Amino acid sequence: MKRFLAAVIAVCFVASAMAQSFSLKGEQRVGFRVNWDEATIEGYTAQSIVEHERDWEVDQPVLVGKFLAKYNERLGVKLPAIVNNDVNYTIELRPIHVSGKGDMTCYAIVVDRNGNEVARMANFRAEGGHFGSLLNLIGDGMKSAGKQVAKRVQKKWL
């Protein structure tokens, strides 16, 4: 029993050390993308929201732009985020739940050039807006998410 407990503690220690060893120091920039696959958006899935919001696909670059503007406002000098695949690491925002006000529960992962997950950001909440269309309110949520992600990247990985 003591050996088993010691082995479990050792594995946890090694896993913890590996998780904490990831860093974005020295990187010139980081990529960004959104993955809506796990999201429920005001009761719709990412595939079915198009039936409710006809401009969903058209507005994706606008939503990404709102995220990037707030992220780069806070962290753009140290580690700018761009929409580009020619980077060593990409931050992938993964919304889980989006309310009618644009409030979002999401998490983010960092993937390397090969698409392997190298780090994960725990669930966080992004604040949506109060007035406007659903897409406008989600845009407000994306701005909030940009600030939240920048704050966490700076604290954890820079």
Disulfide bonds with the S-S distance in Angstrom:
none
